Structure formats: C-alpha cells, structure tokens
Amino acid sequence: MALYGLVGFPLGHSQSPELWKRIFKEKGDTESTYELFPLKAIKDLGKLAETMPELVGLNVTTPYKRDVLAQLYEIDKVAVECWAVNTIKVSRLRGRVLLKGYNTDMPAFKESIGHWLKPQHRKAIILGTGGAAGAAKAALKSLGVECIMVSRSGRVDTYSYQQIDAQVLHSHRIIVNCTPLGMYPNEDSMPEIPIRLLNSSHLVLDMVYNPAETMLMRQAKSQGATVCNGTEMLEIQARLSWDIWNE
C-alpha cells in the first residue's frame, strides 16, 4: 500500500482527500490512500517520513511552500525558478529518507489561466509574496505577462496595497490572489484592493478553491470582471504530482 498526503497548517479547508479518491479510482488504484498531515512546525517533516515507511509522496500547502526547502536534499529546476515547493517525492536509500522537491503549481497555474487570457491581459498584479505567488509569477512570465507583486508592507521589489490605485489597475488587467484571504472558514475576508475600479477588461483569478466563489470573486464579478477560482489549478497540479510520484 502506498501512502500520500498533504502537509500544511491548518488544513481544515482542504478538499484534497476527496480529489485524490477520484484520482485513485480513475487510475484503478484500490490500495493507495491520501491523508492530511497538519504539521505545526515544518521541521517535523523528516520525522513524519521516517515513522511512515509506506509514505511515498507529499503535497505541500500554506504556509510551508518556501520553508520546506531547508528540509529537502534536492529540488528540481522549476522549483528553483519559483523558489517554492508544493510536491515532494519520498525515497529511501540504505535506511535514509530522501526528500526531493518539485513545483507543480507553476505549470498548473499556467495551464489554468492560459485559456482566460485576452489581448488586454499584458500585465498582472499578484497579491501575496509566498510560494504560490512565486509560482504564479514564473508562469505569467513564461506567458509574456509582466507582473508586480503586492505585500502588506511593501518592499523595494513589491507594491503595498495602498499603491494599487486607478493608474495601476488601468495598466494591469490581471489580478491574482495568492493569499489565504477569503478561504474557509474566513469567507468574509478579502484583499484590500479598490474593487470599484475594476471593469469588464479585468481578469481576477483567486487561487482559493474553498469556497468556490470568494468575496473577492463576487465583488469583482459585480464590477463586470471575469473571475475564476483555484479548482482547475488544484486538479492539474495533483495529476502532475501523481506523474512525479509514479515515474
């Protein structure tokens, strides 16, 4: 029996076990299982792998996509580009656990946003600066889209939320939410951007998938913007993870 799972904290919002039940059924795999591993400290990852010899693959979610890098013996080139890992292959050599990191968020985001892009979508605002934001930035760059990243405080290489004004939104017609704002159980929260300045030329992609329609999506849609959530990205990155674990 092979064991797979999701590492993060907290994990009450996750729908991954249900998704993986469907994938296992599609693959004709009746023995594998997928579990949630809510780790309060990512330094406990190695201990988790050592105590579960059946563990062969992990996904990584908030807030550990970057912190997990210190726990890995190797990361692939896409993970290096994003400087974030969301997929780990667990192997063993002479009793030693080896953890190799990959990033399937980047190609999954690229595929999921690709069919939404229109000629006016040349510049993007990425809300957040964590691992998911790094994957979104790398994907958009590969599609020829120029990006700015937004953090709560603002830094030399990022905007603050207070800097997102009419001029910025006029030139940047893609908004990507890579923060957990709006995610279950805090559905009433959302990033503080001037929604009233959005219009039908904007595309808003929220990486949150639970709930299916976030507060950000609802309000952006009320201004005429095109909106989509992170469900398709979640499914694509999961299937890419399966390929890595079973290559």
C-alpha positions in Angstrom: 0.0 0.0 0.0 1.3 3.5 -0.9 0.6 6.4 1.3 0.4 10.0 0.0 -0.6 13.2 1.9 -0.7 16.9 2.3 1.5 18.9 4.7 0.5 22.4 5.9 -1.2 24.2 8.8 -4.1 24.5 9.3 -5.7 22.1 6.9 -9.4 22.4 7.7 -10.1 24.0 4.3 -8.5 21.2 2.3 -10.6 19.1 -0.2 -7.6 17.1 -1.3 -8.6 13.7 0.2 -11.8 13.8 -1.9 -9.9 14.8 -5.0 -7.4 12.0 -4.6 -10.1 9.4 -4.0 -11.3 10.3 -7.5 -7.9 10.2 -9.0 -7.1 6.8 -7.4 -10.4 5.5 -8.8 -9.5 6.8 -12.3 -6.1 5.2 -12.1 -7.5 1.9 -11.0 -5.6 2.1 -7.7 -7.5 0.4 -5.0 -4.8 0.3 -2.4 -3.3 3.8 -2.1 -4.5 6.3 0.5 -4.2 10.1 0.9 -4.1 11.7 4.3 -3.8 15.2 5.8 -0.8 15.9 7.9 -1.3 19.2 9.8 2.3 20.0 11.0 2.6 22.9 13.4 6.4 23.0 12.5 7.8 22.0 9.1 11.0 20.8 10.9 8.9 17.8 11.8 8.7 16.7 8.2 11.7 14.4 8.3 10.4 12.7 11.4 7.0 12.2 9.7 8.6 10.4 6.8 10.8 8.3 9.0 7.9 7.0 11.0 5.8 6.1 8.0 7.7 3.7 5.7 4.7 3.5 3.3 4.9 7.2 2.6 6.0 7.9 -1.0 4.7 11.3 -1.8 3.5 14.6 -0.3 1.9 17.8 -1.4 2.8 21.0 0.5 0.5 23.9 1.1 0.3 27.1 3.2 2.4 28.2 4.9 5.3 25.9 4.1 6.0 26.1 0.3 9.2 28.0 0.9 10.0 27.0 4.5 10.1 23.3 3.4 13.1 24.0 1.1 15.5 23.6 4.1 14.2 20.0 4.7 15.0 18.7 1.2 18.1 17.2 -0.3 17.3 18.3 -3.8 14.8 20.4 -5.8 14.1 20.4 -9.5 14.6 23.4 -11.8 11.0 24.6 -11.8 11.1 24.7 -8.0 14.3 26.7 -8.2 12.7 29.2 -10.5 9.7 29.6 -8.2 11.8 29.2 -5.1 8.9 27.2 -3.7 8.0 23.5 -3.5 4.5 22.0 -3.4 5.3 18.4 -4.2 7.8 16.0 -2.6 8.9 12.6 -3.7 9.9 10.4 -0.8 12.6 7.8 -1.4 14.8 5.7 0.8 18.4 4.6 0.4 20.1 2.4 2.9 17.7 3.3 5.6 18.0 7.0 5.0 14.9 9.1 3.9 15.5 11.3 0.9 13.1 14.1 0.1 13.2 15.7 -3.4 11.1 18.8 -4.0 9.2 19.8 -7.2 6.8 22.6 -8.1 3.6 21.6 -10.0 1.8 24.8 -9.1 3.7 26.7 -11.8 2.7 24.5 -14.8 -0.8 24.0 -13.3 -1.4 27.8 -13.0 0.0 28.4 -16.5 -2.5 25.9 -17.9 -5.4 27.0 -15.9 -5.0 30.7 -16.7 -4.0 30.3 -20.3 -7.4 29.9 -21.9 -8.7 33.0 -20.0 -6.1 35.4 -21.4 -7.1 38.1 -23.9 -5.1 40.7 -25.8 -5.5 43.3 -23.0 -4.1 41.0 -20.4 -0.4 42.0 -20.7 0.3 43.0 -17.1 -0.7 41.4 -13.8 -0.9 42.2 -10.1 0.0 39.3 -7.8 -1.4 39.6 -4.3 1.0 38.0 -1.9 4.7 37.1 -1.9 4.7 33.5 -0.7 5.3 30.2 -2.6 2.0 30.3 -4.6 2.9 33.9 -5.7 6.3 32.7 -6.9 4.7 30.0 -9.0 2.2 32.5 -10.5 4.9 35.0 -11.3 7.0 32.3 -13.0 4.0 31.1 -15.0 2.9 34.5 -16.1 6.5 35.5 -17.1 6.6 32.4 -19.3 3.4 33.6 -21.0 4.9 37.0 -21.6 2.9 38.8 -18.9 4.7 41.5 -16.9 4.0 41.2 -13.1 4.1 43.3 -9.9 3.8 41.7 -6.5 1.9 43.2 -3.6 2.6 42.7 0.1 1.0 44.2 3.2 4.0 46.4 4.0 5.6 46.9 0.5 9.3 46.5 -0.1 11.9 47.6 -2.6 10.7 45.0 -5.1 7.0 45.0 -4.3 4.0 47.3 -4.1 1.9 47.9 -1.0 -1.9 47.6 -1.1 -2.1 51.4 -0.7 -0.2 51.8 -4.0 -2.9 49.9 -6.0 -4.7 52.9 -7.5 -6.6 53.7 -10.7 -3.5 54.1 -12.8 -2.1 50.7 -11.7 -5.4 48.9 -12.3 -5.8 50.6 -15.7 -2.5 49.2 -16.9 -2.7 45.8 -15.0 -5.8 44.0 -16.2 -5.0 40.6 -14.4 -5.3 40.3 -10.6 -4.2 37.0 -9.0 -4.9 36.4 -5.3 -2.2 34.2 -3.8 -3.1 35.0 -0.2 -5.4 32.8 2.0 -7.8 35.8 2.4 -11.4 34.6 1.7 -10.6 30.9 2.4 -12.8 28.8 4.6 -13.6 29.4 7.4 -12.8 33.1 6.9 -15.1 33.6 3.8 -15.9 37.2 4.7 -12.3 38.4 4.3 -10.6 39.6 1.1 -7.6 41.5 -0.1 -7.9 45.3 0.3 -7.9 46.5 -3.3 -10.2 49.1 -4.8 -12.8 46.8 -6.3 -14.8 49.8 -7.6 -12.1 50.5 -10.2 -12.4 47.1 -11.8 -14.3 46.6 -15.1 -15.1 44.1 -17.8 -11.5 44.2 -19.1 -10.1 42.7 -15.9 -9.5 39.1 -15.1 -9.4 38.1 -11.5 -8.1 34.6 -10.6 -8.3 33.6 -6.9 -6.2 30.6 -6.0 -8.6 29.9 -3.2 -11.0 27.0 -4.1 -13.0 26.6 -0.8 -15.4 28.4 -1.0 -15.9 28.1 -4.8 -16.8 31.8 -5.0 -14.8 34.0 -2.7 -15.8 37.5 -1.6 -13.1 38.9 -3.9 -14.6 37.0 -6.8 -18.2 38.1 -6.0 -17.3 41.7 -5.7 -15.1 41.7 -8.9 -17.9 40.0 -10.8 -20.3 42.7 -9.7 -18.0 45.2 -11.5 -18.1 43.2 -14.7 -14.7 41.5 -14.3 -14.1 37.9 -15.4 -13.4 35.7 -12.4 -12.2 32.1 -11.7 -11.1 30.2 -8.7 -8.3 27.7 -8.0 -10.2 24.5 -8.5 -8.8 23.7 -12.0 -5.3 24.6 -10.9 -5.7 22.2 -7.9 -6.7 19.3 -10.1 -3.9 19.9 -12.6 -1.2 20.2 -10.0 -2.5 17.0 -8.3 -2.3 15.0 -11.6 1.2 16.3 -12.2 2.2 15.2 -8.7 0.9 11.7 -9.5 3.1 11.6 -12.5 6.2 12.6 -10.4 5.4 10.1 -7.7 4.9 7.2 -10.2 7.6 7.9 -12.8 
